[in-house]
Amino acid sequence: MFLNYRKKTVSSEPKPKPKKTKKEQKAKDPNAPKRPPTAFFAFMEDFRKEFKEANPDNKSVSVVAKEGGQKWKSMSDEEKKPYVEKCAELKAEFQKAMENYNAENADEEPEQEQEPENEQKEQEEEKEKESDDIEE
């Protein structure tokens, strides 16, 4: 008739989390074209200049960022339009530059793709060694 509602005891020790292996990132090519800024960052370039003229004594970066963010949120789509258009132009230029860059560097890509395969083989070999050690 009576149900047993015992509280589950929780151990004070945290459960160990499985270790994640870090993937090595590809080294960035310093000659690669840089991504264009977003419309907000294009707006912030102009806003910083205006804010600095209006508040020459202000040295706080965070205050400028907060004010810029608030102004951006309060702006209508019509007010944002010049920044969005500027951003679209820069993005088109970036895409052309990337196409040229990729065409020039097409020879080097297969070499870079081979590296992850070697890493996978090394990881598999390490796992096999660990399993052999455990069995012994």
N, C-alpha and C positions, 0 to 999 in steps of 0.2 A: 504494500500500500504506500509506503513512504519511498520517495525517490531520493537517491543520494546525490546531493549537489555539492560536491567537494570542489574547492578551488584547486586549480592546477598549480603546482608549485613551479615557480620560475627560478631557474638557476641564476645566480648573480653573475656568472661568467658569460660573457657574450659568445655567441656561436662564431666559430671561425669562418670567415668568408673565403670562398675559393679565390685563389690568386689568379689575377688576370695577367696574361703575358702582354707586354707592351709591344706594339707594332712599330717598327722603325718607319719614320716618315721619309718620303723621298726628299732628297736634298733639293732645295729650291734653286733654280737657275737664276743667277743675278741678272742675266740678259733678258729674261722673260718680261713681257709687258705687264705693268701693274694694273690691277683692276681699277675701274673708274669709281669715283665717290658716288654715293647715293644722292638723291635730291635734298635730303635733310642736311648732309654734309656740305653740299654746295650752298645751301641757305646759311649754314653756320659760318662759312667763310665771310660772307657779307655781314652777318649779324655781329660777329666778333669785332669787325672794324667799327661799325656803328656804336656798339656798346662801349668800346674803348674810348671813342671820342666823347660820348656822353658821360662816362664815368672814368676819367683818367686815373683816379686814385685807387681804383679797385684792382687788386692783385690776385684775387681768388678765382681760380679756374672753375671751381664747382659752381660759383654764383653765376658766372657767364653761361655755363652749360644748362643750369636750371632755368634761367631766364629765356635762353634760346629755345629750350624744349617747350616751355609754356607758350611762347609766342608761336612756335610751329604748330602746336595743337590748336591754338585759337584761330589760325589762318584758314581762310576758305580755299576751296580748290582753285578758284580764279587767282588768288594771291600766290598759290604754290606753283601755278602753271609755268612761269619762266624757269624755275629751278628744275621742274620735271622735264621740260624740253631740253634744257642744258644737259641734264643727266642722260637723256636718250641719245643725244648727239655724241657724248663722250663714250657711251656704251657701244654705239655703232663703230666708232673709231677703234675701240678696244678689240671688238670682234674681228675687224679687218687685220689689226696688228697681230692678234693671236693666230689667225689663219696663215699669215705670212711666216710667223715664228714657227708654227707647227710644220709648215711645208719645208722650211729650212732645216729643221731638226728632226725630220722623219727618220733619218739614218740611225740616230742615237737611241730611239725609243725601245727597240727590241732588246738591247743590252740591259736597260733598266728593268724590263719586265722579267728577265731571267733571275734577278736577285731574289724576289720573293719565293720562287720555287726552291732555290737553294736553302733559304731559311726554313721552309717547310720540311725539307728533307732532314736538316739538322735537328729540328724539333722532334721529328719522328724518331730519329736515332737516339736522342736523349731519352725519350719516353721508353724506348725498348731497353736501354741500359738500366733505367730505373726499375722497370718491371723485372729484369734479370736479377738485379740486386735484391729485390724483395723476395723473389722465389728462392734464392740461395740462403 
